[in-house]
Amino acid sequence: MKARQGKPAAKPEQDVTEQLGLKPGQSIELLKALHILTREGKINQDSRRKLKQVYHLYQFIAPILEELSADDHAVTLADHGAGKSYLGFILYDLYFKPLGRGHIYGIETRAPLVEASQKLAAELGFDRMGFLNMSVAESTHADFMPAQFDVVTALHACDTATDDAIAFGLEKKAKAMVLVPCCQAEVAACLRQTKALSLTRTPLAELWRHPIHTREMGSQLTNVLRCLYLEACGYQVTVTELVGWEHSMKNELIIARYTGQKKRSSVERLRAILEEFGLSGSALAHRFGQ
Ligand SMILES: C[S@@+](CC[C@H](N)C(=O)[O-])C[C@H]1O[C@@H](n2cnc3c(N)ncnc32)[C@H](O)[C@@H]1O
């Protein structure tokens, strides 16, 4: 790049810092390992989007971490369906590393991804990160896991893994859960089974008569049930759009903060909705405490 007249050309690393909006002390080695930067330190435009997205999510998580870290508390965070652990690594680098306390656990069923994350954490000296090769459900009852977790995150954890993450959060008395659900097939499958009957009972069944609507309705209904369930369990729930997630249709962000006030009306609504959609007797009702 040519220097403007009178101004010296920016050094490449200065350029990268500005363009990516990097924070002071952020690890360049980590960004290279996550392929956000090339080995030569240039910006990889494809992965850059991923960083922007994780940064965006970080804006929601950072104030929660700040609040929970008060009084020298060492926050424990479980990231479910961690994949390559972009989120966990960025959270550690931006928050846990400078703070000098707290622990992140990444839970992921794909062994090669877990091994790669373990290796990278060791190389970077991120020694308060652990990666477990197991399912979310298994991790809930693993005896070596802490009995309490402060924060649970699940970013596009597939299908019912989000529900398992909620069950984990409830079991571990999480103070906050930050969930970006992925595609969900379980409720749609139940809606499909009872569709004919529902169509005879209510004109509202038109909302899920066509297969594409069944899928979409199943997904929408799942997230509504998740929110009601969290409220019934004493969480205050905010649902918003995870802006910046342009490449994904799945950009609903559910943030649940524990208040201890269990909403009776949410329990009633949850039951009524399950009933209305012919889901009360289905195996999935137990996911929502029924
Ligand atoms: C779509 S990826 C998202 C990865 C990462 N959270 C991200 O946003 O980049 C979902 C990940 O969840 C993992 N996964 C799916 N079901 C799981 C389960 N029940 N327990 C743990 N991991 C699971 C998959 O192997 C996959 O790596």
PDBQT file of the ligand as one rigid body, heavy atoms in Angstrom, charges set to zero:
ROOT
HETATM    1  C1  LIG A 301     -22.231 -26.144  14.235  1.00  0.00    +0.000 C 
HETATM    2  S1  LIG A 301     -20.911 -26.613  15.257  1.00  0.00    +0.000 S 
HETATM    3  C2  LIG A 301     -20.628 -25.142  16.165  1.00  0.00    +0.000 C 
HETATM    4  C3  LIG A 301     -19.236 -25.085  16.715  1.00  0.00    +0.000 C 
HETATM    5  C4  LIG A 301     -18.892 -23.815  17.496  1.00  0.00    +0.000 C 
HETATM    6  N1  LIG A 301     -19.720 -23.661  18.664  1.00  0.00    +0.000 N 
HETATM    7  C5  LIG A 301     -18.950 -22.601  16.604  1.00  0.00    +0.000 C 
HETATM    8  O1  LIG A 301     -19.942 -21.878  16.643  1.00  0.00    +0.000 OA
HETATM    9  O2  LIG A 301     -18.008 -22.413  15.824  1.00  0.00    +0.000 OA
HETATM   10  C6  LIG A 301     -21.673 -27.671  16.443  1.00  0.00    +0.000 C 
HETATM   11  C7  LIG A 301     -20.684 -28.522  17.217  1.00  0.00    +0.000 C 
HETATM   12  O3  LIG A 301     -21.395 -29.191  18.258  1.00  0.00    +0.000 OA
HETATM   13  C8  LIG A 301     -20.878 -30.516  18.393  1.00  0.00    +0.000 C 
HETATM   14  N2  LIG A 301     -21.938 -31.302  19.033  1.00  0.00    +0.000 N 
HETATM   15  C9  LIG A 301     -23.119 -31.692  18.512  1.00  0.00    +0.000 A 
HETATM   16  N3  LIG A 301     -23.859 -32.358  19.400  1.00  0.00    +0.000 NA
HETATM   17  C10 LIG A 301     -23.127 -32.391  20.553  1.00  0.00    +0.000 A 
HETATM   18  C11 LIG A 301     -23.358 -32.917  21.849  1.00  0.00    +0.000 A 
HETATM   19  N4  LIG A 301     -24.497 -33.537  22.147  1.00  0.00    +0.000 N 
HETATM   20  N5  LIG A 301     -22.401 -32.769  22.776  1.00  0.00    +0.000 NA
HETATM   21  C12 LIG A 301     -21.244 -32.101  22.497  1.00  0.00    +0.000 A 
HETATM   22  N6  LIG A 301     -20.972 -31.583  21.279  1.00  0.00    +0.000 NA
HETATM   23  C13 LIG A 301     -21.900 -31.716  20.320  1.00  0.00    +0.000 A 
HETATM   24  C14 LIG A 301     -20.556 -30.921  16.963  1.00  0.00    +0.000 C 
HETATM   25  O4  LIG A 301     -19.602 -31.957  16.898  1.00  0.00    +0.000 OA
HETATM   26  C15 LIG A 301     -20.032 -29.605  16.383  1.00  0.00    +0.000 C 
HETATM   27  O5  LIG A 301     -18.648 -29.489  16.497  1.00  0.00    +0.000 OA
ENDROOT
TORSDOF 0
